[in-house]
Amino acid sequence: EKALEMLKRQSVFINEYVMVDCEAKSSKCDEYLKYYVSDEAKVKIISQVPELVTTDVFKNSLKVRQAIAKHVTKIPESLKADYESLLDDESYITIEKALYNLWVNFPLERSKYLSKTRNVSGFKDNNVRLLWLVLNLNTPYYDADNKQELYNELVSYTNEKYNTDLRINAFQYLSLIKSCNAECEKNLETAKSHHNWRLVKFAKQLSEQLEQNKN
């Protein structure tokens, strides 16, 4: 508390960030998003009261738009066009979150969102690509002739030649859609003796979970 008080006295930024608090929603919160508080303060407000986001808030920086993608999960029709613009941002986090939220909120336009993000991979863990594969597999009639190929691609990312984060995410998605096949289970078994302790711990836990589900 003493350190925070010292920072508040010495830093306008910290003082503003602490002052801007919308957990107890007030009329000031609308004003904060309209005017010149810092991006960090706007991110804080969006996380607390995402329903206050308007078209004008989308005109902010990449960081603020990323917060919109993370926290505005129920998309009103009035913000649909603005929200779709998030798929063009230079942020793989934004694209991943926006793709999922748009896919959930507007089921009749799932094909459009999947087509737009078809060639986006994401970070080294292929965060956008993995989500895209799972959403594609759960969108009937879209890419119908390629479902098996896309499923095989998702399973392939559990192989030991890929990095730890990518493998963990692939395993998690396959578990989520209850589609960990023989190859997936084989790679899961191999993961138990990996040099990375996180992957080992994860593989053992998931293996136990899958075994319980079978029983």
N, CA, C and O of each residue as an XYZ file, in Angstrom:
860
protein
N       0.832     -1.204      0.000
C       0.000      0.000      0.000
C       0.874      1.265      0.000
O       0.566      2.245     -0.679
N       1.963      1.224      0.771
C       2.867      2.382      0.805
C       3.508      2.597     -0.562
O       3.643      3.730     -1.024
N       3.902      1.497     -1.205
C       4.520      1.600     -2.522
C       3.546      2.190     -3.541
O       3.929      3.017     -4.368
N       2.275      1.757     -3.474
C       1.263      2.263     -4.387
C       1.039      3.753     -4.171
O       0.924      4.508     -5.137
N       0.975      4.182     -2.917
C       0.782      5.598     -2.620
C       1.942      6.433     -3.166
O       1.735      7.531     -3.683
N       3.156      5.908     -3.048
C       4.330      6.613     -3.552
C       4.261      6.736     -5.078
O       4.555      7.788     -5.645
N       3.869      5.643     -5.722
C       3.751      5.661     -7.177
C       2.678      6.642     -7.636
O       2.853      7.350     -8.627
N       1.579      6.675     -6.914
C       0.485      7.587     -7.269
C       0.934      9.043     -7.183
O       0.501      9.877     -7.979
N       1.810      9.352     -6.207
C       2.300     10.728     -6.058
C       3.296     11.085     -7.154
O       3.398     12.244     -7.558
N       4.033     10.079     -7.632
C       5.117     10.354     -8.573
C       4.731     10.123    -10.031
O       5.427     10.584    -10.935
N       3.635      9.418    -10.266
C       3.282      9.063    -11.643
C       1.839      9.438    -11.959
O       0.903      8.953    -11.324
N       1.678     10.307    -12.945
C       0.345     10.685    -13.409
C      -0.365      9.453    -13.982
O      -1.564      9.263    -13.781
N       0.397      8.625    -14.695
C      -0.162      7.427    -15.311
C      -0.751      6.484    -14.254
O      -1.890      6.037    -14.383
N       0.031      6.186    -13.210
C      -0.441      5.277    -12.153
C      -1.645      5.881    -11.439
O      -2.610      5.178    -11.142
N      -1.591      7.163    -11.168
C      -2.688      7.836    -10.477
C      -3.979      7.747    -11.290
O      -5.054      7.489    -10.749
N      -3.851      7.965    -12.588
C      -5.020      7.878    -13.467
C      -5.550      6.444    -13.521
O      -6.758      6.221    -13.447
N      -4.635      5.467    -13.651
C      -5.030      4.067    -13.771
C      -5.805      3.614    -12.534
O      -6.811      2.913    -12.644
N      -5.329      4.020    -11.363
C      -6.000      3.647    -10.117
C      -7.341      4.368     -9.992
O      -8.324      3.787     -9.532
N      -7.374      5.626    -10.402
C      -8.595      6.438    -10.287
C      -9.716      5.875    -11.158
O     -10.877      5.844    -10.752
N      -9.351      5.433    -12.357
C     -10.352      4.919    -13.285
C     -10.729      3.503    -12.873
O     -10.000      2.549    -13.144
N     -11.861      3.380    -12.225
C     -12.319      2.077    -11.748
C     -13.825      1.994    -11.926
O     -14.576      2.794    -11.368
N     -14.252      1.024    -12.705
C     -15.669      0.920    -13.033
C     -16.310     -0.359    -12.519
O     -17.348     -0.778    -13.030
N     -15.710     -0.979    -11.521
C     -16.343     -2.155    -10.918
C     -17.699     -1.782    -10.343
O     -18.671     -2.528    -10.467
N     -17.748     -0.602     -9.706
C     -19.036     -0.033     -9.300
C     -19.419      0.941    -10.407
O     -19.026      2.107    -10.388
N     -20.180      0.456    -11.356
C     -20.466      1.219    -12.573
C     -21.081      2.576    -12.260
O     -22.014      2.679    -11.464
N     -20.546      3.618    -12.898
C     -21.079      4.967    -12.716
C     -21.128      5.663    -14.066
O     -20.605      5.151    -15.056
N     -21.757      6.831    -14.104
C     -21.888      7.570    -15.358
C     -20.531      8.031    -15.875
O     -20.370      8.292    -17.067
N     -19.564      8.130    -14.980
C     -18.229      8.564    -15.394
C     -17.577      7.562    -16.346
O     -16.749      7.931    -17.179
N     -17.956      6.307    -16.214
C     -17.308      5.264    -17.007
C     -17.499      5.492    -18.499
O     -16.578      5.261    -19.282
N     -18.688      5.943    -18.903
C     -18.926      6.276    -20.310
C     -17.971      7.370    -20.771
O     -17.425      7.314    -21.873
N     -17.781      8.355    -19.917
C     -16.927      9.494    -20.262
C     -15.467      9.065    -20.376
O     -14.746      9.541    -21.254
N     -15.031      8.176    -19.499
C     -13.642      7.716    -19.539
C     -13.284      7.134    -20.903
O     -12.200      7.393    -21.426
N     -14.195      6.347    -21.479
C     -13.902      5.707    -22.753
C     -13.926      6.693    -23.923
O     -13.351      6.424    -24.977
N     -14.584      7.817    -23.736
C     -14.702      8.799    -24.804
C     -13.493      9.724    -24.883
O     -13.142     10.216    -25.956
N     -12.863      9.954    -23.740
C     -11.826     10.981    -23.697
C     -10.442     10.398    -23.489
O     -10.234      9.195    -23.644
N      -9.502     11.252    -23.139
C      -8.104     10.886    -23.241
C      -7.505     10.298    -21.970
O      -6.540     10.837    -21.428
N      -8.057      9.229    -21.508
C      -7.348      8.442    -20.505
C      -6.429      7.496    -21.276
O      -6.604      7.307    -22.479
N      -5.467      6.910    -20.602
C      -4.481      6.060    -21.270
C      -5.118      4.793    -21.835
O      -6.221      4.407    -21.447
N      -4.408      4.161    -22.749
C      -4.885      2.894    -23.304
C      -5.065      1.858    -22.205
O      -6.029      1.093    -22.207
N      -4.115      1.844    -21.258
C      -4.184      0.878    -20.166
C      -5.440      1.089    -19.327
O      -6.072      0.125    -18.895
N      -5.801      2.347    -19.099
C      -7.012      2.649    -18.335
C      -8.257      2.212    -19.112
O      -9.209      1.701    -18.522
N      -8.251      2.411    -20.431
C      -9.388      1.994    -21.251
C      -9.528      0.469    -21.264
O     -10.638     -0.062    -21.226
N      -8.395     -0.221    -21.317
C      -8.421     -1.688    -21.257
C      -9.055     -2.148    -19.952
O      -9.855     -3.084    -19.930
N      -8.687     -1.480    -18.870
C      -9.242     -1.808    -17.553
C     -10.760     -1.619    -17.543
O     -11.495     -2.468    -17.038
N     -11.221     -0.504    -18.102
C     -12.662     -0.222    -18.137
C     -13.399     -1.281    -18.968
O     -14.445     -1.783    -18.555
N     -12.851     -1.613    -20.132
C     -13.490     -2.596    -21.016
C     -13.589     -3.953    -20.328
O     -14.579     -4.667    -20.489
N     -12.564     -4.303    -19.565
C     -12.601     -5.587    -18.852
C     -13.660     -5.598    -17.761
O     -14.197     -6.652    -17.420
N     -13.958     -4.428    -17.216
C     -14.926     -4.336    -16.121
C     -16.360     -4.165    -16.629
O     -17.286     -4.776    -16.097
N     -16.539     -3.343    -17.648
C     -17.890     -3.080    -18.179
C     -17.875     -3.128    -19.712
O     -17.993     -2.091    -20.365
N     -17.730     -4.323    -20.282
C     -17.641     -4.445    -21.744
C     -18.881     -3.936    -22.478
O     -18.809     -3.592    -23.658
N     -19.999     -3.890    -21.789
C     -21.233     -3.423    -22.437
C     -21.191     -1.930    -22.781
O     -22.063     -1.442    -23.500
N     -20.199     -1.207    -22.281
C     -20.087      0.217    -22.583
C     -19.383      0.483    -23.909
O     -19.328      1.628    -24.357
N     -18.852     -0.540    -24.532
C     -18.131     -0.356    -25.794
C     -19.097      0.089    -26.895
O     -20.147     -0.517    -27.105
N     -18.717      1.149    -27.582
C     -19.505      1.679    -28.702
C     -18.631      1.699    -29.954
O     -17.453      1.347    -29.907
N     -19.220      2.112    -31.064
C     -18.470      2.202    -32.321
C     -17.224      3.058    -32.166
O     -16.172      2.724    -32.710
N     -17.329      4.147    -31.440
C     -16.190      5.058    -31.280
C     -15.016      4.400    -30.558
O     -13.863      4.744    -30.819
N     -15.290      3.472    -29.668
C     -14.219      2.820    -28.917
C     -13.344      1.971    -29.843
O     -12.163      1.766    -29.563
N     -13.914      1.484    -30.932
C     -13.151      0.689    -31.902
C     -12.089      1.525    -32.616
O     -11.188      0.975    -33.250
N     -12.193      2.845    -32.516
C     -11.252      3.733    -33.212
C      -9.960      3.921    -32.423
O      -9.088      4.692    -32.823
N      -9.843      3.222    -31.315
C      -8.656      3.335    -30.475
C      -7.513      2.456    -30.982
O      -7.579      1.889    -32.073
N      -6.475      2.358    -30.170
C      -5.255      1.642    -30.546
C      -5.441      0.132    -30.612
O      -6.478     -0.407    -30.226
N      -4.404     -0.533    -31.113
C      -4.395     -1.994    -31.215
C      -4.634     -2.645    -29.854
O      -5.337     -3.650    -29.749
N      -4.044     -2.062    -28.822
C      -4.162     -2.617    -27.470
C      -5.606     -2.553    -26.973
O      -6.091     -3.506    -26.362
N      -6.288     -1.453    -27.225
C      -7.681     -1.300    -26.803
C      -8.585     -2.230    -27.611
O      -9.512     -2.828    -27.065
N      -8.315     -2.350    -28.899
C      -9.104     -3.246    -29.748
C      -8.910     -4.701    -29.323
O      -9.831     -5.514    -29.408
N      -7.714     -5.011    -28.873
C      -7.458     -6.358    -28.356
C      -8.315     -6.624    -27.120
O      -8.842     -7.723    -26.947
N      -8.450     -5.629    -26.279
C      -9.293     -5.761    -25.082
C     -10.757     -5.965    -25.472
O     -11.476     -6.722    -24.820
N     -11.194     -5.292    -26.531
C     -12.569     -5.486    -27.013
C     -12.772     -6.939    -27.430
O     -13.779     -7.555    -27.082
N     -11.810     -7.486    -28.179
C     -11.915     -8.874    -28.636
C     -11.952     -9.847    -27.467
O     -12.645    -10.863    -27.517
N     -11.207     -9.533    -26.418
C     -11.133    -10.423    -25.257
C     -12.394    -10.375    -24.407
O     -12.854    -11.403    -23.913
N     -12.952     -9.182    -24.238
C     -13.993     -9.007    -23.216
C     -15.406     -8.794    -23.752
O     -16.372     -9.052    -23.034
N     -15.551     -8.334    -24.983
C     -16.890     -8.175    -25.551
C     -17.235     -9.484    -26.264
O     -16.961     -9.646    -27.453
N     -17.826    -10.393    -25.537
C     -18.121    -11.724    -26.077
C     -19.548    -11.835    -26.610
O     -19.841    -12.703    -27.432
N     -20.426    -10.963    -26.144
C     -21.783    -10.894    -26.690
C     -21.833     -9.666    -27.593
O     -21.763     -8.532    -27.120
N     -21.955     -9.903    -28.883
C     -21.817     -8.829    -29.867
C     -23.184     -8.351    -30.334
O     -23.902     -9.104    -30.991
N     -23.557     -7.132    -30.013
C     -24.837     -6.613    -30.511
C     -24.762     -6.368    -32.015
O     -23.689     -6.097    -32.555
N     -25.880     -6.463    -32.671
C     -25.931     -6.270    -34.121
C     -25.363     -4.909    -34.517
O     -24.763     -4.767    -35.582
N     -25.553     -3.923    -33.663
C     -25.090     -2.566    -33.962
C     -23.562     -2.472    -34.035
O     -23.028     -1.542    -34.640
N     -22.867     -3.419    -33.428
C     -21.398     -3.401    -33.432
C     -20.802     -4.470    -34.344
O     -19.584     -4.647    -34.378
N     -21.636     -5.170    -35.070
C     -21.178     -6.305    -35.867
C     -20.093     -5.904    -36.875
O     -19.046     -6.547    -36.944
N     -20.335     -4.864    -37.642
C     -19.366     -4.438    -38.659
C     -18.051     -3.995    -38.018
O     -16.973     -4.313    -38.520
N     -18.142     -3.269    -36.922
C     -16.928     -2.837    -36.220
C     -16.161     -4.044    -35.698
O     -14.935     -4.104    -35.791
N     -16.893     -4.997    -35.154
C     -16.256     -6.189    -34.580
C     -15.578     -7.011    -35.677
O     -14.500     -7.564    -35.457
N     -16.191     -7.095    -36.839
C     -15.593     -7.838    -37.952
C     -14.260     -7.231    -38.373
O     -13.386     -7.938    -38.875
N     -14.101     -5.938    -38.175
C     -12.842     -5.279    -38.542
C     -11.668     -5.761    -37.691
O     -10.511     -5.595    -38.076
N     -11.965     -6.358    -36.535
C     -10.904     -6.880    -35.668
C     -10.141     -8.016    -36.339
O      -8.983     -8.269    -36.006
N     -10.779     -8.696    -37.279
C     -10.127     -9.794    -37.994
C      -8.998     -9.303    -38.892
O      -8.205    -10.105    -39.387
N      -8.920     -7.976    -39.108
C      -7.862     -7.399    -39.948
C      -6.710     -6.831    -39.118
O      -5.732     -6.341    -39.682
N      -6.811     -6.890    -37.798
C      -5.783     -6.302    -36.941
C      -4.468     -7.082    -37.012
O      -4.454     -8.274    -37.321
N      -3.373     -6.392    -36.721
C      -2.056     -7.028    -36.695
C      -1.782     -7.572    -35.291
O      -0.771     -7.246    -34.668
N      -2.689     -8.393    -34.819
C      -2.558     -9.029    -33.508
C      -3.190    -10.402    -33.578
O      -4.393    -10.528    -33.807
N      -2.381    -11.434    -33.383
C      -2.912    -12.788    -33.444
C      -3.866    -13.077    -32.288
O      -4.777    -13.893    -32.419
N      -3.655    -12.409    -31.162
C      -4.575    -12.571    -30.027
C      -5.941    -12.012    -30.400
O      -6.971    -12.646    -30.168
N      -5.936    -10.817    -30.983
C      -7.187    -10.182    -31.394
C      -7.930    -11.044    -32.408
O      -9.134    -11.268    -32.276
N      -7.215    -11.525    -33.416
C      -7.847    -12.333    -34.462
C      -8.432    -13.617    -33.881
O      -9.551    -14.003    -34.218
N      -7.671    -14.275    -33.008
C      -8.150    -15.520    -32.397
C      -9.441    -15.300    -31.620
O     -10.419    -16.022    -31.810
N      -9.439    -14.296    -30.739
C     -10.622    -14.027    -29.915
C     -11.799    -13.564    -30.765
O     -12.930    -14.005    -30.563
N     -11.529    -12.681    -31.711
C     -12.604    -12.140    -32.551
C     -13.225    -13.235    -33.419
O     -14.443    -13.284    -33.585
N     -12.393    -14.100    -33.963
C     -12.902    -15.196    -34.798
C     -13.853    -16.079    -34.003
O     -14.945    -16.402    -34.470
N     -13.441    -16.463    -32.814
C     -14.300    -17.329    -32.001
C     -15.616    -16.627    -31.646
O     -16.689    -17.215    -31.779
N     -15.531    -15.382    -31.199
C     -16.742    -14.668    -30.770
C     -17.699    -14.416    -31.932
O     -18.914    -14.530    -31.770
N     -17.162    -14.077    -33.098
C     -18.017    -13.884    -34.273
C     -18.657    -15.204    -34.691
O     -19.836    -15.240    -35.044
N     -17.891    -16.278    -34.653
C     -18.407    -17.609    -35.024
C     -19.559    -18.007    -34.109
O     -20.541    -18.589    -34.570
N     -19.451    -17.703    -32.833
C     -20.497    -18.039    -31.868
C     -21.721    -17.142    -32.024
O     -22.857    -17.613    -31.974
N     -21.478    -15.852    -32.212
C     -22.585    -14.894    -32.216
C     -23.385    -14.863    -33.521
O     -24.579    -14.561    -33.515
N     -22.725    -15.175    -34.635
C     -23.408    -15.066    -35.933
C     -23.247    -16.373    -36.714
O     -22.473    -16.436    -37.669
N     -23.974    -17.407    -36.311
C     -23.817    -18.736    -36.920
C     -24.102    -18.776    -38.422
O     -23.553    -19.622    -39.128
N     -24.941    -17.884    -38.915
C     -25.258    -17.893    -40.336
C     -24.111    -17.361    -41.197
O     -24.123    -17.518    -42.418
N     -23.131    -16.739    -40.564
C     -22.014    -16.161    -41.319
C     -20.680    -16.830    -40.972
O     -19.615    -16.258    -41.207
N     -20.742    -18.022    -40.423
C     -19.525    -18.726    -40.044
C     -18.604    -18.966    -41.231
O     -17.385    -18.849    -41.107
N     -19.171    -19.297    -42.362
C     -18.359    -19.556    -43.556
C     -17.544    -18.327    -43.946
O     -16.388    -18.441    -44.352
N     -18.153    -17.156    -43.819
C     -17.459    -15.912    -44.170
C     -16.243    -15.696    -43.271
O     -15.170    -15.327    -43.747
N     -16.417    -15.925    -41.977
C     -15.313    -15.692    -41.042
C     -14.209    -16.727    -41.216
O     -13.028    -16.401    -41.096
N     -14.583    -17.962    -41.497
C     -13.590    -19.002    -41.710
C     -12.816    -18.757    -43.006
O     -11.606    -18.981    -43.057
N     -13.495    -18.307    -44.034
C     -12.827    -18.018    -45.301
C     -11.826    -16.871    -45.148
O     -10.741    -16.898    -45.729
N     -12.202    -15.882    -44.371
C     -11.342    -14.714    -44.185
C     -10.059    -15.053    -43.435
O      -9.019    -14.445    -43.684
N     -10.121    -16.008    -42.527
C      -8.965    -16.321    -41.676
C      -8.295    -17.645    -42.047
O      -7.488    -18.170    -41.280
N      -8.620    -18.173    -43.200
C      -8.117    -19.488    -43.614
C      -6.592    -19.578    -43.571
O      -6.053    -20.618    -43.192
N      -5.898    -18.530    -43.946
C      -4.442    -18.592    -44.092
C      -3.679    -17.943    -42.939
O      -2.492    -17.645    -43.068
N      -4.356    -17.725    -41.819
C      -3.688    -17.123    -40.655
C      -3.226    -18.232    -39.711
O      -4.033    -19.047    -39.264
N      -1.949    -18.263    -39.413
C      -1.410    -19.295    -38.510
C      -1.374    -18.828    -37.070
O      -1.846    -19.524    -36.171
N      -0.806    -17.632    -36.849
C      -0.702    -17.132    -35.480
C       0.712    -17.193    -34.960
O       1.671    -17.114    -35.728
N       0.841    -17.334    -33.651
C       2.144    -17.404    -33.011
C       2.797    -18.762    -33.291
O       2.308    -19.532    -34.118
N       3.889    -19.046    -32.609
C       4.577    -20.328    -32.788
C       3.713    -21.502    -32.360
O       3.944    -22.635    -32.780
N       2.715    -21.229    -31.522
C       1.810    -22.309    -31.108
C       0.607    -22.439    -32.052
O      -0.352    -23.156    -31.764
N       0.682    -21.718    -33.198
C      -0.397    -21.781    -34.202
C      -1.779    -21.544    -33.581
O      -2.739    -22.243    -33.906
N      -1.871    -20.562    -32.696
C      -3.109    -20.348    -31.949
C      -4.326    -20.111    -32.848
O      -5.407    -20.641    -32.592
N      -4.141    -19.318    -33.894
C      -5.273    -19.024    -34.781
C      -5.607    -20.242    -35.648
O      -6.776    -20.578    -35.833
N      -4.580    -20.891    -36.170
C      -4.796    -22.049    -37.048
C      -5.510    -23.186    -36.318
O      -6.423    -23.802    -36.867
N      -5.093    -23.464    -35.078
C      -5.734    -24.540    -34.324
C      -7.210    -24.237    -34.087
O      -8.068    -25.101    -34.273
N      -7.499    -23.005    -33.676
C      -8.906    -22.627    -33.477
C      -9.661    -22.745    -34.786
O     -10.781    -23.254    -34.817
N      -9.055    -22.277    -35.868
C      -9.708    -22.327    -37.186
C     -10.055    -23.772    -37.549
O     -11.151    -24.043    -38.041
N      -9.133    -24.692    -37.311
C      -9.386    -26.105    -37.627
C     -10.576    -26.648    -36.839
O     -11.439    -27.329    -37.392
N     -10.613    -26.341    -35.550
C     -11.697    -26.845    -34.701
C     -13.039    -26.238    -35.099
O     -14.050    -26.937    -35.161
N     -13.043    -24.938    -35.368
C     -14.291    -24.295    -35.790
C     -14.749    -24.839    -37.140
O     -15.942    -25.048    -37.361
N     -13.808    -25.063    -38.025
C     -14.141    -25.624    -39.331
C     -14.781    -27.003    -39.175
O     -15.807    -27.297    -39.788
N     -14.163    -27.839    -38.348
C     -14.684    -29.191    -38.131
C     -16.078    -29.175    -37.511
O     -16.834    -30.138    -37.636
N     -16.409    -28.077    -36.844
C     -17.717    -27.950    -36.203
C     -18.672    -27.047    -36.980
O     -19.677    -26.580    -36.445
N     -18.343    -26.809    -38.243
C     -19.223    -26.031    -39.113
C     -19.681    -26.935    -40.255
O     -18.962    -27.086    -41.242
N     -20.862    -27.537    -40.138
C     -21.370    -28.455    -41.173
C     -21.442    -27.779    -42.540
O     -21.764    -26.596    -42.648
N     -21.140    -28.541    -43.563
C     -21.257    -28.135    -44.966
C     -20.149    -27.196    -45.439
O     -19.976    -27.007    -46.643
N     -19.390    -26.599    -44.500
C     -18.284    -25.744    -44.930
C     -17.043    -26.608    -45.113
O     -16.660    -27.336    -44.197
N     -16.419    -26.542    -46.265
C     -15.232    -27.364    -46.552
C     -15.533    -28.846    -46.337
O     -14.690    -29.593    -45.839
N     -16.724    -29.260    -46.711
C     -17.187    -30.617    -46.389
C     -16.256    -31.703    -46.917
O     -16.074    -32.732    -46.267
N     -15.669    -31.483    -48.083
C     -14.812    -32.510    -48.687
C     -13.436    -32.597    -48.022
O     -12.688    -33.546    -48.257
N     -13.112    -31.618    -47.205
C     -11.764    -31.569    -46.612
C     -11.745    -31.868    -45.116
O     -10.699    -31.733    -44.481
N     -12.870    -32.268    -44.541
C     -12.942    -32.452    -43.089
C     -11.890    -33.442    -42.577
O     -11.224    -33.181    -41.574
N     -11.743    -34.569    -43.263
C     -10.798    -35.585    -42.805
C      -9.363    -35.061    -42.871
O      -8.568    -35.293    -41.961
N      -9.046    -34.368    -43.934
C      -7.706    -33.801    -44.093
C      -7.410    -32.778    -42.994
O      -6.309    -32.743    -42.444
N      -8.394    -31.959    -42.688
C      -8.214    -30.936    -41.653
C      -8.102    -31.568    -40.263
O      -7.324    -31.116    -39.423
N      -8.890    -32.617    -40.039
C      -8.789    -33.341    -38.762
C      -7.397    -33.963    -38.622
O      -6.797    -33.919    -37.548
N      -6.891    -34.541    -39.710
C      -5.560    -35.147    -39.686
C      -4.487    -34.097    -39.381
O      -3.511    -34.372    -38.683
N      -4.687    -32.901    -39.913
C      -3.744    -31.814    -39.626
C      -3.748    -31.478    -38.137
O      -2.693    -31.298    -37.527
N      -4.943    -31.395    -37.561
C      -5.052    -31.095    -36.126
C      -4.341    -32.169    -35.301
O      -3.602    -31.848    -34.370
N      -4.557    -33.416    -35.631
C      -3.908    -34.516    -34.906
C      -2.392    -34.471    -35.084
O      -1.645    -34.780    -34.155
N      -1.946    -34.092    -36.257
C      -0.504    -34.079    -36.547
C       0.264    -33.139    -35.627
O       1.444    -33.359    -35.353
N      -0.410    -32.085    -35.146
C       0.264    -31.117    -34.280
C       0.558    -31.669    -32.883
O       1.200    -30.995    -32.078
N       0.097    -32.881    -32.590
C       0.430    -33.514    -31.304
C       1.757    -34.272    -31.405
O       2.254    -34.789    -30.404
N       2.325    -34.338    -32.604
C       3.566    -35.085    -32.830
C       4.758    -34.429    -32.134
O       4.780    -33.214    -31.940
N       5.734    -35.231    -31.766
C       6.892    -34.758    -31.003
C       7.787    -33.801    -31.779
O       8.654    -33.159    -31.186
N       7.601    -33.690    -33.076
C       8.442    -32.760    -33.845
C       8.030    -31.302    -33.641
O       8.753    -30.388    -34.037
N       6.856    -31.085    -33.016
C       6.378    -29.724    -32.788
C       6.712    -29.249    -31.375
O       7.002    -30.050    -30.486
N       6.664    -27.919    -31.186
C       7.013    -27.349    -29.882
C       5.955    -27.655    -28.823
O       4.822    -28.021    -29.136
N       6.348    -27.499    -27.592
C       5.505    -27.877    -26.452
C       4.148    -27.185    -26.445
O       3.118    -27.840    -26.282
N       4.140    -25.873    -26.619
C       2.875    -25.138    -26.548
C       1.914    -25.561    -27.649
O       0.713    -25.697    -27.415
N       2.444    -25.768    -28.848
C       1.607    -26.204    -29.962
C       1.015    -27.582    -29.673
O      -0.168    -27.815    -29.923
N       1.823    -28.483    -29.154
C       1.339    -29.841    -28.859
C       0.266    -29.820    -27.769
O      -0.763    -30.485    -27.889
N       0.516    -29.054    -26.709
C      -0.462    -28.978    -25.612
C      -1.797    -28.437    -26.120
O      -2.855    -28.973    -25.791
N      -1.744    -27.376    -26.921
C      -2.980    -26.791    -27.440
C      -3.724    -27.765    -28.349
O      -4.951    -27.850    -28.307
N      -2.975    -28.495    -29.167
C      -3.611    -29.473    -30.056
C      -4.274    -30.588    -29.245
O      -5.404    -30.986    -29.530
N      -3.563    -31.085    -28.235
C      -4.139    -32.113    -27.355
C      -5.411    -31.595    -26.677
O      -6.409    -32.310    -26.584
N      -5.365    -30.354    -26.209
C      -6.520    -29.779    -25.507
C      -7.733    -29.682    -26.422
O      -8.845    -30.021    -26.019
N      -7.526    -29.225    -27.640
C      -8.635    -29.111    -28.575
C      -9.214    -30.480    -28.922
O     -10.432    -30.647    -28.990
N      -8.343    -31.452    -29.140
C      -8.821    -32.794    -29.470
C      -9.595    -33.411    -28.316
O     -10.570    -34.134    -28.520
N      -9.149    -33.116    -27.109
C      -9.877    -33.588    -25.928
C     -11.230    -32.893    -25.829
O     -12.241    -33.515    -25.503
N     -11.232    -31.595    -26.117
C     -12.461    -30.798    -26.032
C     -13.529    -31.311    -26.989
O     -14.709    -31.366    -26.640
N     -13.112    -31.685    -28.195
C     -14.093    -32.173    -29.174
C     -14.199    -33.705    -29.146
O     -14.792    -34.327    -30.028
N     -13.598    -34.286    -28.093
C     -13.679    -35.746    -27.868
C     -13.251    -36.531    -29.112
O     -13.954    -37.429    -29.576
N     -12.074    -36.165    -29.637
C     -11.612    -36.779    -30.881
C     -10.133    -37.163    -30.844
O      -9.438    -37.092    -31.858
N      -9.664    -37.568    -29.674
C      -8.271    -38.006    -29.568
C      -8.197    -39.462    -30.043
O      -8.520    -40.386    -29.297
N      -7.770    -39.648    -31.284
C      -7.752    -40.991    -31.880
C      -6.494    -41.760    -31.476
O      -5.762    -41.339    -30.580
N      -6.251    -42.886    -32.139
C      -5.117    -43.743    -31.787
C      -3.783    -43.018    -31.939
O      -2.898    -43.166    -31.097
N      -3.635    -42.239    -33.003
C      -2.394    -41.491    -33.217
C      -2.201    -40.441    -32.132
O      -1.099    -40.248    -31.619
N      -3.284    -39.775    -31.800
C      -3.254    -38.774    -30.727
C      -2.841    -39.422    -29.404
O      -2.000    -38.884    -28.683
N      -3.423    -40.558    -29.090
C      -3.107    -41.252    -27.833
C      -1.657    -41.740    -27.824
O      -1.000    -41.717    -26.783
N      -1.166    -42.177    -28.968
C       0.226    -42.607    -29.075
C       1.170    -41.441    -28.806
O       2.153    -41.585    -28.079
N       0.870    -40.292    -29.391
C       1.698    -39.100    -29.179
C       1.585    -38.602    -27.746
O       2.538    -38.044    -27.202
N       0.431    -38.801    -27.137
C       0.236    -38.419    -25.742
C       1.111    -39.278    -24.837
O       1.689    -38.788    -23.866
N       1.200    -40.552    -25.163
C       2.038    -41.466    -24.388
C       3.507    -41.065    -24.509
O       4.240    -41.077    -23.521
N       3.924    -40.717    -25.695
C       5.303    -40.274    -25.933
C       5.608    -38.991    -25.160
O       6.720    -38.796    -24.669
N       4.618    -38.136    -25.063
C       4.799    -36.848    -24.381
C       5.108    -37.015    -22.890
O       5.678    -36.116    -22.273
N       4.744    -38.137    -22.321
C       4.978    -38.376    -20.888
C       6.460    -38.462    -20.543
O       6.836    -38.303    -19.382
N       7.294    -38.710    -21.531
C       8.736    -38.814    -21.276
C       9.510    -37.663    -21.927
O      10.714    -37.765    -22.161
N       8.815    -36.591    -22.208
C       9.432    -35.416    -22.827
C      10.331    -34.698    -21.820
O      10.166    -34.855    -20.611
N      11.281    -33.909    -22.325
C      12.198    -33.180    -21.426
C      11.545    -31.959    -20.781
O      12.056    -31.423    -19.798
N      10.413    -31.521    -21.337
C       9.724    -30.359    -20.778
C       8.726    -30.817    -19.714
O       7.801    -31.574    -20.009
N       8.915    -30.358    -18.487
C       8.085    -30.841    -17.370
C       6.617    -30.448    -17.529
O       5.728    -31.177    -17.089
N       6.362    -29.297    -18.159
C       4.967    -28.872    -18.351
C       4.217    -29.855    -19.240
O       3.080    -30.232    -18.958
N       4.881    -30.261    -20.323
C       4.256    -31.211    -21.238
C       4.066    -32.569    -20.568
O       3.038    -33.220    -20.755
N       5.044    -32.985    -19.800
C       4.948    -34.274    -19.084
C       3.766    -34.262    -18.130
O       2.958    -35.190    -18.119
N       3.668    -33.204    -17.329
C       2.574    -33.081    -16.358
C       1.227    -33.049    -17.069
O       0.282    -33.724    -16.660
N       1.149    -32.261    -18.134
C      -0.093    -32.151    -18.893
C      -0.486    -33.504    -19.485
O      -1.643    -33.916    -19.397
N       0.493    -34.196    -20.094
C       0.215    -35.471    -20.760
C      -0.303    -36.506    -19.777
O      -1.218    -37.266    -20.095
N       0.273    -36.539    -18.598
C      -0.165    -37.510    -17.584
C      -1.589    -37.208    -17.124
O      -2.407    -38.115    -16.971
N      -1.875    -35.934    -16.908
C      -3.213    -35.545    -16.459
C      -4.263    -35.831    -17.523
O      -5.336    -36.351    -17.219
N      -3.953    -35.490    -18.770
C      -4.911    -35.711    -19.850
C      -5.111    -37.202    -20.092
O      -6.223    -37.649    -20.369
N      -4.039    -37.961    -19.988
C      -4.134    -39.408    -20.177
C      -5.063    -40.038    -19.137
O      -5.869    -40.912    -19.458
N      -4.940    -39.583    -17.894
C      -5.821    -40.073    -16.826
C      -7.271    -39.683    -17.098
O      -8.190    -40.474    -16.885
N      -7.455    -38.474    -17.564
C      -8.807    -37.976    -17.858
C      -9.450    -38.786    -18.980
O     -10.618    -39.163    -18.887
N      -8.691    -39.051    -20.033
C      -9.216    -39.829    -21.149
C      -9.559    -41.246    -20.727
O     -10.540    -41.822    -21.198
N      -8.743    -41.812    -19.832
C      -8.981    -43.154    -19.335
C     -10.272    -43.206    -18.510
O     -11.053    -44.151    -18.621
N     -10.481    -42.183    -17.686
C     -11.701    -42.100    -16.875
C     -12.920    -41.986    -17.780
O     -13.957    -42.592    -17.512
N     -12.792    -41.197    -18.867
C     -13.920    -41.015    -19.792
C     -14.289    -42.335    -20.472
O     -15.462    -42.601    -20.734
N     -13.276    -43.156    -20.753
C     -13.525    -44.452    -21.383
C     -14.281    -45.387    -20.435
O     -15.154    -46.153    -20.844
N     -13.910    -45.294    -19.146
C     -14.551    -46.145    -18.160
C     -15.943    -45.631    -17.774
O     -16.619    -46.243    -16.947
